[in-house]
Amino acid sequence: MSVHMPDADQAVLGRRDEIVAALSAIVPGEGVIATERQMRPYESDGLTAYKQLPMVVVLPVTTEQVSQVLRYCHQNKIKVVPRGAGTSLSGGALPLEDGVLLGMAKFNRIREIDFDNRCAVVEPGVTNLAISGAVEHAGFYYAPDPSSQIACSIGGNVAENSGGVHCLKYGMTTNNILGLEMVLITGEVLRLGGRHLDSGGYDLIGIVTGSEGLLGVVTEVTVRILKKAETARAVLVGFPSSEDAGDCVSRIIGAGIIPGGMEMMDKPAIHAVEEFVRAGYPLDVEALLIVELDGPKSEVDYLIDRVAAIAKECRSSTLRVSNTEQERLLFWAGRKAAFPAVGRISPDYYCMDGTIPRAKLPVVLKRIRELSEHYGLRVANVFHAGDGNLHPLILYDANKPGELEKTEDFGAEILKLCVEVGGVLTGEHGVGVEKRDLMPAMFTEIDLDQQQRLKCAFDADGLLNPGKVFPKLHRCAELGRLHVHAGKLPFPDIPRF
């Protein structure tokens, strides 16, 4: 399957040998990969329906090398695609035929842990779970926990503003980042924020978090670490219908209860997960909620009783409370294994990502079932129900002619539905190439032009990750914005090195 990307610059391709030699001088040894066979693992990210070999792969190990690579590419008008662990599900790290793929996997050190200021300074290639692993001995953890946390990198989390099962109470990546070091396409190194909770002036960390590699390359991240709650218990609640489960989600939040996490799965997902993990999920229900309450023990016990009462009002058919930490983790192990579990029951699946108002869950689930029948494709639904972030998994077989295209049409209908009911196109996977052409369903042309003006302020020549996010590219001059020149950033108060 191919996706429309910017036309390859034949002049750049004609200079490939020269470019490879120049990059090899900047990142010597095994820092440059240029053969087709060795570049093959980089041809796609987690959205494997789209593939493209890069012109060359560069694997720097220092901020100075990143700076020199970007400066060289800027001076020679060469496109650059930043890449973390490659777990993106939106094609955000899809390479370009005439572009450098800048892999950040070797930036894998935890530079400092500062318990006094409750933060950790890490490189972007550090995995999400490794941060919690490094601080758990002192009773701390890093809150955002995507299902791919064992593999996804913190730099990729910043690029996509990743969430996770506990983002309902503790926030997304953007709520847990204190400082960033990033390199502009010009090679300039900027420091944003620090170890303090808030910075004065423009919220540039907020702009960079979720920018999908369009503004710069992050080389260091300062994250908040939190003290583990005194008590955490999870409740498994089964329902005779997805509509009842969706209603229960709205009522729990409406009652003023903010669980540590609140996840939902429908029957196909429940059965796939239980066969894979053996978490003890009930198999005679149509929908399952996992509700985690955390805090002081007395508060948790009280909230469990309130959640149980609300679930009963919503016609729950089963309810089970974790009695040990091992049991609680087993409940979550099932949910976090949902994606690989579904992979065992279908040759292929397409993982969607959209966000809706919680109150619209019953309506949206009903419509997804209708679309499933219309397209003749099964769907397993897994969501961060507490914040309305849906992850429908459309099951298909790429070996059947036309089935992938039908799947994409089905997925587009789901995303349009999210916008129609007052939601948005993405919750945490980003836009990338997957949702790029659906952006006009949510934004006007004026909105998109304004977003591109911001892009141009950081990357006047459009060399960073072109072809992603925006359905139509403009020359920066057409948008009438300030260009970035070395030493003349439009943000004068940012420390630069």
Phi, psi and omega in degrees: 000137179242158176228145182292126178231167179304143180301141180293141177276105185294331178294320177294316180298326179292342180255019188304314182300319179296319181294316179299318180296318180294318180291326178294330177288329179282316181239086187285179179073233181264023184280349179235131178244123188228356179270150183302314183297317182286335180276347185306320179298345183261006188287346177207170169253211183293343174271083191283357177294336181247130183223145176197126175289137175286167174291320180198151177249133178239133183238082182288163179236352179226158177298323179298320177295318176301315180300314181293320178297313182293321179297316179298315180295322178295314182294331183253010176055051179251132181287150182226132175244110176287147180218136175263244180274354179078021180267002180304140181252015181238008182076020182295334180253020177299124183290173175241143181300326182249026184235159175274128172266116185262099182274131185254017186295334181281353173276074192239028181255143167272110188284323183198143171242123185241090183291328180299319179262007177051054178210165176224142178254118187228159173275158188292342180274357176293135180288153181304311184292333181296331179294311178298321179298328182282341185241358185294334180298336180259009178081022179248169175201167175257124194290309183300127186223076176303156179300333180269022190298338179289340184239324186291148184263156182293329176296318176294324176300320178294317182299323184256357186054058185295155178245235181144180186292339182255013182286343179303313183265327190250001171091166178278186178304317183300333179274356185234016178249130180255327183207155179220146163248130181219155180246128177282166178299336178284351183096353179289139180257125181246150171242126180244134179069208181179229180253008179262161188292316183229146176248149178284167176079205181300144175276072184287331175297320177296327178288316184289323179290116184094009184274359169058034176075014182271345188249332182177181181244119182282131181241353177202142181227131173256116185250152173282139169244144185244152175284135179296145179294153179301318182222141173218128179224145181248146180240127174262122181234122178261149182225152179285349178207156177293330179295320178296318179296317178297322178295322179296320178303311181297321183289324178298312179294320180297335179278000179086013179265126177247095180294157173298328175200149177213106186244154182224142175224146175264181190302313179301320179292319180302312183293319179296316182292317182296321178294330184276318189250334185059055182273356181086025179288142176291138183258358183256024179240159179270337181210152183226132173253138168248116181243120179253130175248135180222156181140201175300148186303316181298321179293317180298316180299318179296315183291327177299318178296320180293318178297319179299319180294318179295318179299320180296320177298334181264019173070034176298146182253338177218153176208130181221133182250136177292135181253349178224163177296324179297320180292319178300315180295327178293319176305314182286330179300322177297311180299317184287345177263011185300317183295308177296329179297317179293330177297342180276345184251003179210142179302323180215156170214153182246113184272115180270168181204108175215163182230138183228162171299138184306322183296343182269001182307310181301318181296314183293319179297320177297317181292324178296321177298319179295318179293325178300317178293320181297316183271351180067032181233135179286154178225133169250123185259128177225124180219157165279081191298327184299326179246015173073019181270110184270144173227068175295134178253108180274123184268130181207177179233108183295343179282348177270121183305131176084351185286325177295316179299320178295322178297317179297321178296318178299312180300320179297322178296321178296315181293321176297323178297319178303314180294320183300324182269009176101014179259201183226166187288335183213149175251324183203346182277345181086177182267309179053226173261339185299313185253003185308311186281357175263356182305323178295344176290340183247328185239146173282169178297326177296316178301312183294322177297320181293321177297321180289333175298321176296317176304316182294331179296331179264330190217078189298331182263002177064040184268341183270114175052048180293152181091356179255151173072306187266126181290337179223125180267142176242152166291141183301325180298327180294332183272354176063048182243170177287132175272151176269123173240153181308126178079004183228048178293148178285001179240083192293341186270003183278129174298133179230151187235000000 
